[in-house]
């Protein structure tokens, strides 16, 4: 009889251990998915906010960006069961378009540095010409210098080459909002899952 109870206890202990391991696995998988949903939502919100800002201002500065990080490719396998193929394509298109727009911004920023450097060189060369033309008259020198530099500094073309800027705005026009549609709602529901909801 003792042998029977000993085997029964061992069997139950094995089943209980397996059940605990299975629950730990389910909860860790769920937590990973919740964390992934939170990351994706943050990236979507950031991109949408920055796109709106650029569309309204129609300007790119040193601080402009759209998608500083993109985790969709490495996280999408976690959401295969949550989205249909159209929704997966929608998310993929969003992140792809944002990445292309981000590359355009980087290109514009690289021109900005080159243009500023070039403008600075030209201005430095002209400073000597203005000093020579002024013939020692400081008032005349300042008048020549300020008149030209004010015009040059207001000229935006040097800071914003037309081709990359136009390409950027073309990308931005084709990016649809994700956070307000069915995709955004589903990602929010996954992010907001509670401990008692094992399946996400």
Rosetta silent file (secondary structure, phi, psi, omega in degrees, C-alpha in Angstrom):
SEQUENCE: XXXXXXXXXXXXXXXXXXXXXXXXXXXXXXXXXXXXXXXXXXXXXXXXXXXXXXXXXXXXXXXXXXXXXXXXXXXXXXXXXXXXXXXXXXXXXXXXXXXXXXXXXXXXXXXXXXXXXXXXXXXXXXXXXXXXXXXXXXXXXXXXXXXXXXXXXXXXXXXXXXXXXXXXXXXXXXXXXXXXXXXXXXXXXXXXXXXXXXXX
SCORE:     score description
SCORE:     0.000 S_00000001
   1 L     0.000  -42.547  177.882    0.000    0.000    0.000 S_00000001
   2 H   -59.560  -38.647 -179.902    2.839    2.367    0.877 S_00000001
   3 H   -61.049  -41.392  179.521    4.368    1.641   -2.518 S_00000001
   4 H   -62.015  -47.997 -179.310    1.110    2.680   -4.220 S_00000001
   5 H   -66.969  -34.420  178.469    0.903    5.989   -2.324 S_00000001
   6 H   -64.919  -45.000  177.961    4.581    6.694   -2.914 S_00000001
   7 H   -66.465  -38.414  178.216    4.151    6.224   -6.665 S_00000001
   8 H   -62.540  -44.677  179.557    0.934    8.243   -6.607 S_00000001
   9 H   -62.665  -44.620  179.025    2.691   11.073   -4.759 S_00000001
  10 H   -61.679  -41.442  178.951    5.627   10.986   -7.214 S_00000001
  11 H   -63.741  -45.393  179.295    3.228   11.019  -10.152 S_00000001
  12 H   -64.718  -39.150  178.517    1.257   13.935   -8.747 S_00000001
  13 H   -63.057  -40.238  178.514    4.473   15.826   -7.944 S_00000001
  14 H   -65.154  -44.325  179.018    5.650   15.325  -11.539 S_00000001
  15 H   -62.554  -44.461 -179.654    2.299   16.512  -12.926 S_00000001
  16 H   -62.379  -43.886  178.784    2.304   19.531  -10.579 S_00000001
  17 H   -62.255  -42.821  178.122    5.900   20.442  -11.562 S_00000001
  18 H   -63.619  -40.177  179.241    5.010   20.123  -15.239 S_00000001
  19 H   -64.700  -43.286  178.655    1.912   22.272  -14.736 S_00000001
  20 H   -62.640  -44.323  179.310    3.911   24.970  -12.928 S_00000001
  21 H   -61.789  -40.093 -179.967    6.560   24.938  -15.672 S_00000001
  22 H   -65.555  -42.613  178.807    3.842   25.215  -18.330 S_00000001
  23 H   -65.324  -41.253  177.347    2.198   28.169  -16.513 S_00000001
  24 H   -60.794  -42.847  178.665    5.565   29.913  -16.096 S_00000001
  25 H   -61.059  -46.803 -179.287    6.191   29.441  -19.832 S_00000001
  26 H   -61.507  -44.228 -178.381    2.738   30.842  -20.729 S_00000001
  27 H   -69.359  -37.145  178.838    3.145   33.873  -18.471 S_00000001
  28 H   -68.856  -36.199  176.820    6.682   34.629  -19.677 S_00000001
  29 H   -65.434  -43.154  178.736    5.473   34.345  -23.278 S_00000001
  30 H   -63.505  -43.787  179.442    2.554   36.652  -22.486 S_00000001
  31 H   -62.611  -38.796  178.691    4.859   39.167  -20.730 S_00000001
  32 H   -63.856  -39.695 -179.713    7.213   39.159  -23.707 S_00000001
  33 H   -69.172  -39.573  177.762    4.282   39.875  -26.018 S_00000001
  34 H   -63.393  -44.374  178.586    2.992   42.690  -23.777 S_00000001
  35 H   -62.622  -42.302  178.670    6.464   44.246  -23.720 S_00000001
  36 H   -63.187  -41.652  178.727    6.726   43.905  -27.520 S_00000001
  37 H   -63.099  -39.554  178.411    3.297   45.550  -27.961 S_00000001
  38 H   -63.681  -42.718  178.161    4.407   48.421  -25.729 S_00000001
  39 H   -62.049  -47.374 -179.156    7.591   48.918  -27.798 S_00000001
  40 H   -62.682  -43.575  179.470    5.631   48.890  -31.073 S_00000001
  41 H   -61.761  -42.501  178.090    3.023   51.325  -29.768 S_00000001
  42 H   -60.792  -42.261  179.387    5.731   53.734  -28.599 S_00000001
  43 H   -66.489  -40.163  178.795    7.400   53.590  -32.025 S_00000001
  44 H   -65.209  -47.554  179.454    4.061   54.119  -33.810 S_00000001
  45 H   -60.287  -44.016  179.969    3.103   57.068  -31.550 S_00000001
  46 H   -61.410  -48.324 -178.935    6.550   58.656  -31.975 S_00000001
  47 H   -61.271  -46.249 -178.827    6.474   58.298  -35.763 S_00000001
  48 H   -63.530  -40.791  179.070    2.925   59.672  -36.060 S_00000001
  49 H   -63.699  -45.042 -178.025    3.718   62.637  -33.804 S_00000001
  50 H   -70.172  -35.355  176.847    6.912   63.516  -35.729 S_00000001
  51 H   -62.316  -45.678  178.726    5.196   63.084  -39.121 S_00000001
  52 H   -59.951  -43.856 -179.013    2.471   65.518  -38.024 S_00000001
  53 H   -61.303  -44.799 -178.942    5.102   67.991  -36.789 S_00000001
  54 H   -68.771  -40.600  178.818    7.067   67.892  -40.072 S_00000001
  55 H   -62.029  -40.170 -178.791    3.915   68.169  -42.212 S_00000001
  56 H   -72.042  -42.910 -176.608    2.765   71.228  -40.254 S_00000001
  57 H   -83.415  -24.811 -175.834    6.141   73.011  -40.130 S_00000001
  58 L    53.403   33.407 -179.123    7.313   71.874  -43.602 S_00000001
  59 L  -140.182  151.480  177.000   10.857   72.156  -42.239 S_00000001
  60 L  -119.078  131.473  177.472   13.678   69.817  -41.205 S_00000001
  61 L  -122.315 -178.021  176.332   16.084   70.727  -38.415 S_00000001
  62 L   -59.728  -24.186 -174.825   18.950   69.022  -36.589 S_00000001
  63 L   -96.982    0.902 -178.763   16.339   67.632  -34.192 S_00000001
  64 L   -73.995  139.671  174.702   14.004   66.175  -36.822 S_00000001
  65 L  -161.648  165.935  175.616   13.448   62.415  -36.884 S_00000001
  66 L  -126.897  -50.332 -175.269   10.634   59.956  -37.523 S_00000001
  67 L  -134.843   82.043 -178.784   11.727   56.480  -36.564 S_00000001
  68 L   -64.214  -26.790  176.005   14.883   56.415  -34.414 S_00000001
  69 L  -140.490  148.851 -178.013   14.350   52.682  -33.792 S_00000001
  70 L  -137.089  106.062 -177.007   12.417   49.993  -35.674 S_00000001
  71 L  -104.292    3.490 -174.367   11.673   46.700  -33.899 S_00000001
  72 H   -58.742  -45.870 -176.624    8.869   45.451  -36.141 S_00000001
  73 H   -59.659  -37.663 -177.944   10.987   42.968  -38.122 S_00000001
  74 H   -85.394  -15.204 -177.079   12.282   41.255  -34.991 S_00000001
  75 H  -108.174  -12.480 -171.435    8.938   41.283  -33.127 S_00000001
  76 H   -61.348  -27.644 -179.395    6.352   40.544  -35.813 S_00000001
  77 H   -62.871  -23.833  179.669    6.474   36.760  -35.256 S_00000001
  78 H   -72.404  -18.353 -172.592    4.878   37.329  -31.826 S_00000001
  79 H  -112.150   11.360 -177.454    1.751   38.838  -33.429 S_00000001
  80 L   -58.159  -38.400 -178.310    1.033   36.389  -36.251 S_00000001
  81 L   -77.451  -18.490 -175.059   -2.033   34.998  -34.427 S_00000001
  82 L   -89.609  -24.231 -175.515   -3.398   38.455  -33.567 S_00000001
  83 L  -123.229  146.805  173.060   -3.472   40.020  -37.032 S_00000001
  84 L   -81.282  175.880 -173.851   -4.708   38.891  -40.422 S_00000001
  85 H   -63.250  -35.547  178.373   -2.454   39.165  -43.480 S_00000001
  86 H   -63.850  -41.348 -179.962   -3.860   42.593  -44.456 S_00000001
  87 H   -69.028  -39.492  176.608   -3.103   44.003  -41.012 S_00000001
  88 H   -60.558  -44.590  178.701    0.411   42.509  -41.013 S_00000001
  89 H   -63.481  -38.052  179.364    1.027   44.130  -44.418 S_00000001
  90 H   -61.899  -46.467  179.510   -0.362   47.431  -43.142 S_00000001
  91 H   -65.017  -44.583  179.997    2.047   47.440  -40.186 S_00000001
  92 H   -60.758  -43.332  178.582    4.972   46.370  -42.399 S_00000001
  93 H   -63.263  -40.263  178.969    4.176   49.126  -44.928 S_00000001
  94 H   -59.247  -51.627 -177.134    3.963   51.700  -42.126 S_00000001
  95 H   -68.688  -34.125  177.581    7.386   50.813  -40.717 S_00000001
  96 H   -66.021  -46.647  179.079    8.944   50.512  -44.183 S_00000001
  97 H   -63.372  -40.313  177.551    7.646   53.946  -45.242 S_00000001
  98 H   -63.926  -38.855  178.231    8.784   55.471  -41.940 S_00000001
  99 H   -65.276  -41.082  177.495   12.258   53.960  -42.423 S_00000001
 100 H   -64.688  -41.405  177.830   12.478   55.417  -45.954 S_00000001
 101 H   -64.318  -38.564  177.987   11.352   58.815  -44.645 S_00000001
 102 H   -62.426  -39.851  177.494   13.967   58.570  -41.871 S_00000001
 103 H   -64.239  -38.859  177.438   16.664   57.945  -44.509 S_00000001
 104 H   -63.253  -39.895  178.586   15.503   61.055  -46.406 S_00000001
 105 H   -63.545  -42.312  178.586   15.785   63.106  -43.208 S_00000001
 106 H   -61.810  -38.824  178.847   19.331   61.820  -42.654 S_00000001
 107 H   -65.151  -44.995  178.292   20.210   62.816  -46.220 S_00000001
 108 H   -61.189  -42.308  179.037   18.766   66.310  -45.732 S_00000001
 109 H   -63.325  -36.369  178.807   20.694   66.649  -42.446 S_00000001
 110 H   -66.529  -36.250  175.186   23.930   65.649  -44.195 S_00000001
 111 H   -66.216  -36.321 -179.015   23.311   68.413  -46.758 S_00000001
 112 H   -58.628  -45.813  179.930   22.654   70.822  -43.917 S_00000001
 113 H   -63.552  -45.488 -179.986   26.155   70.275  -42.476 S_00000001
 114 H   -63.182  -44.387 -178.700   27.778   70.600  -45.909 S_00000001
 115 H   -63.973  -42.283  179.469   25.752   73.725  -46.740 S_00000001
 116 H   -64.361  -40.867  178.125   26.566   75.397  -43.430 S_00000001
 117 H   -62.755  -44.731 -179.220   30.255   74.640  -43.866 S_00000001
 118 H   -64.911  -42.811  178.109   30.189   76.000  -47.427 S_00000001
 119 H   -61.506  -40.957  179.558   28.325   79.139  -46.377 S_00000001
 120 H   -62.957  -41.717  178.909   30.817   79.727  -43.593 S_00000001
 121 H   -63.262  -45.318 -179.067   33.770   79.449  -46.015 S_00000001
 122 H   -62.818  -44.726 -179.788   32.182   81.869  -48.492 S_00000001
 123 H   -61.661  -42.170  179.038   31.348   84.354  -45.706 S_00000001
 124 H   -61.678  -41.020  178.611   34.909   84.194  -44.347 S_00000001
 125 H   -63.609  -40.522 -177.968   36.330   84.925  -47.803 S_00000001
 126 H   -72.979  -25.348  179.494   34.016   87.902  -48.262 S_00000001
 127 H   -57.075  -40.647  178.742   34.854   89.352  -44.860 S_00000001
 128 H   -66.916  -37.984  178.030   38.316   90.243  -46.189 S_00000001
 129 H   -64.043  -42.991 -179.484   36.767   91.816  -49.312 S_00000001
 130 H   -65.791  -38.731  178.812   34.370   93.908  -47.201 S_00000001
 131 H   -63.607  -39.054  179.317   37.199   95.010  -44.930 S_00000001
 132 H   -67.478  -43.327  179.968   39.222   96.087  -47.980 S_00000001
 133 H   -66.298  -31.152 -177.106   36.287   97.967  -49.549 S_00000001
 134 H   -72.541  -17.449  178.915   35.548   99.748  -46.262 S_00000001
 135 L    51.789   44.019  176.509   39.032  101.379  -46.273 S_00000001
 136 L    82.956   -4.569  179.101   39.272  101.289  -42.484 S_00000001
 137 L   -84.751  104.417 -173.974   35.780  102.739  -41.972 S_00000001
 138 H   -63.197  -37.633  179.852   34.306  100.386  -39.344 S_00000001
 139 H   -63.428  -44.451  178.682   30.761  101.698  -39.818 S_00000001
 140 H   -64.352  -41.332  179.062   30.926  101.083  -43.572 S_00000001
 141 H   -60.658  -48.547 -179.345   32.448   97.599  -42.973 S_00000001
 142 H   -63.385  -36.815  178.849   29.649   96.604  -40.551 S_00000001
 143 H   -64.400  -45.322  178.011   27.029   97.905  -42.976 S_00000001
 144 H   -62.763  -46.737 -176.343   28.445   95.823  -45.852 S_00000001
 145 H   -64.373  -52.330 -175.402   28.821   92.720  -43.689 S_00000001
 146 H   -65.619  -36.904  179.820   25.425   92.801  -41.969 S_00000001
 147 H   -61.130  -44.933 -178.417   23.509   93.567  -45.163 S_00000001
 148 H   -76.382  -45.102 -176.972   24.850   90.519  -46.995 S_00000001
 149 H   -63.834  -35.981  177.393   24.941   88.075  -44.048 S_00000001
 150 H   -60.798  -40.205  178.808   21.321   88.815  -43.101 S_00000001
 151 H   -68.221  -45.762 -177.896   20.213   87.824  -46.608 S_00000001
 152 H   -62.226  -43.484 -177.096   22.404   84.701  -46.695 S_00000001
 153 H   -69.080  -25.380  178.195   21.236   83.436  -43.285 S_00000001
 154 H   -83.111  -13.758 -177.217   17.576   83.817  -44.255 S_00000001
 155 L   -74.196  112.284 -176.006   18.042   81.828  -47.469 S_00000001
 156 L   -83.124  -21.375 -175.224   16.498   78.397  -46.790 S_00000001
 157 L   -57.416  -37.414 -178.791   17.412   76.751  -50.079 S_00000001
 158 L   -63.623  -29.217 -178.026   20.953   76.145  -48.868 S_00000001
 159 L   -91.855  -17.921 -173.096   19.594   74.277  -45.883 S_00000001
 160 L  -133.709   81.651  178.327   16.837   72.374  -47.651 S_00000001
 161 L   -57.991  138.360 -171.722   17.744   70.803  -51.013 S_00000001
 162 H   -65.728  -42.681 -174.375   14.553   70.351  -53.031 S_00000001
 163 H   -61.964  -53.995  179.198   14.946   66.745  -54.252 S_00000001
 164 H   -64.080  -34.218  179.889   15.374   64.990  -50.861 S_00000001
 165 H   -65.561  -44.299  179.394   12.765   67.270  -49.283 S_00000001
 166 H   -64.002  -40.464  178.407   10.219   66.460  -51.996 S_00000001
 167 H   -62.163  -42.676  178.420   10.993   62.749  -51.673 S_00000001
 168 H   -59.197  -48.190 -177.895   10.470   62.967  -47.916 S_00000001
 169 H   -68.090  -28.919  173.407    7.062   64.631  -48.277 S_00000001
 170 H   -63.655  -43.818  177.697    6.056   62.026  -50.878 S_00000001
 171 H   -61.995  -44.704 -176.133    6.823   59.293  -48.328 S_00000001
 172 H   -64.092  -34.649  179.598    4.943   61.157  -45.589 S_00000001
 173 H   -65.305  -28.165 -175.937    1.800   61.546  -47.741 S_00000001
 174 L   -92.937    1.882  179.853    1.634   57.752  -48.174 S_00000001
 175 L   -93.802  116.464  178.884    1.933   56.878  -44.485 S_00000001
 176 L   -93.011  151.456 -178.626   -1.471   56.151  -42.962 S_00000001
 177 L   -68.697  133.095  178.843   -2.128   56.396  -39.223 S_00000001
 178 L   -98.637  -31.554 -170.077   -1.983   53.060  -37.415 S_00000001
 179 L   -67.185  -21.658 -175.445   -2.838   54.042  -33.860 S_00000001
 180 L   -97.960  -11.724 -177.746   -6.495   54.911  -34.556 S_00000001
 181 L   -93.947 -165.375 -178.622   -7.544   51.867  -36.630 S_00000001
 182 H   -62.476  -34.625  179.925   -8.093   48.189  -35.874 S_00000001
 183 H   -63.022  -49.090  179.922   -4.334   47.562  -35.752 S_00000001
 184 H   -60.704  -41.197  179.951   -3.799   50.190  -33.067 S_00000001
 185 H   -62.824  -43.503 -179.227   -6.743   48.898  -31.021 S_00000001
 186 H   -65.299  -42.675  179.450   -5.434   45.319  -31.137 S_00000001
 187 H   -64.586  -39.997  177.941   -1.908   46.335  -30.112 S_00000001
 188 H   -62.699  -41.239  179.276   -3.346   48.431  -27.229 S_00000001
 189 H   -62.844  -39.106  178.000   -5.448   45.452  -26.081 S_00000001
 190 H   -66.395  -44.721 -179.587   -2.342   43.233  -26.041 S_00000001
 191 H   -60.825  -36.733 -174.766   -0.357   45.876  -24.155 S_00000001
 192 L   -91.498   11.132  179.092   -3.138   46.283  -21.587 S_00000001
 193 L   -60.913  143.901 -179.610   -3.600   42.530  -20.933 S_00000001
 194 L  -101.215  170.645 -175.699   -3.810   41.641  -17.241 S_00000001
 195 L   -59.692  -29.919 -176.822   -2.220   38.792  -15.291 S_00000001
 196 L   -82.440   -7.352  176.278   -5.419   36.713  -15.387 S_00000001
 197 L   -99.214   95.305 -177.402   -5.536   36.815  -19.202 S_00000001
 198 L   -69.218  -43.442 -175.116   -3.061   34.138  -20.189 S_00000001
 199 L   -83.472  122.291  174.282   -3.861   34.200  -23.890 S_00000001
 200 L  -132.229    0.000    0.000   -2.726   37.325  -25.763 S_00000001
